[in-house]
Amino acid sequence: ILVDTSEETTEFETDIENDVFTLWYKLTQSEIPTKVAIISYNEEVTIHTSFVSDTKELDEAASMLNWNGRKSNLYLGLQKADMLFEKEGSENAEKSLIILGAGIPTAGPSSNDNEYFSGYPFHSSKKYGEAIYDLYDASLRERFKTYDVYGIQYLPDGSSSDRSFSDHLFNLLSTK
């Protein structure tokens, strides 16, 4: 579970925390043995727990999410999730990545490719979205094709431009 803990999502802190608890609980109650990792991202990335099925450890990890981040660096979050899958994930296990966040990156590498987000020429997150998709397209796409990737969006009512941008980014990243 990859969680955006930047200022982009602070007003949804309680909702997101509840959803993290619900997700790990439901995943670990499955008849199929399931392990869950919890990773948060803002300017930095924190692995709160690697792949575990111990509900006490997951409960503690979920309650340790730090909501003090200012920027949202989804790029680093995706890299860290991929690294964790590669380093500590079971080779033959089905892998799912659930991203909980605004889908509005505000930090990280940038790109002016204008290939995937050309419909958003003035959006402030366009350059970060392009870089995320360039990374995803170049080095992660083959591995991410083997993951089930889901995005759960938390955006305030208001900017239809942000909603549209976030929808587009999550649609590009999602495999399910």
Secondary structure as GFF3:
##gff-version 3
##sequence-region A 1 176
A	DSSP	beta_strand	2	4	.	.	.	ID=ss1
A	DSSP	three_ten_helix	10	12	.	.	.	ID=ss2
A	DSSP	alpha_helix	13	28	.	.	.	ID=ss3
A	DSSP	beta_strand	36	41	.	.	.	ID=ss4
A	DSSP	beta_strand	45	52	.	.	.	ID=ss5
A	DSSP	alpha_helix	55	63	.	.	.	ID=ss6
A	DSSP	alpha_helix	74	88	.	.	.	ID=ss7
A	DSSP	beta_strand	95	101	.	.	.	ID=ss8
A	DSSP	alpha_helix	126	135	.	.	.	ID=ss9
A	DSSP	pi_helix	136	140	.	.	.	ID=ss10
A	DSSP	alpha_helix	141	144	.	.	.	ID=ss11
A	DSSP	beta_strand	147	153	.	.	.	ID=ss12
A	DSSP	alpha_helix	160	173	.	.	.	ID=ss13
###
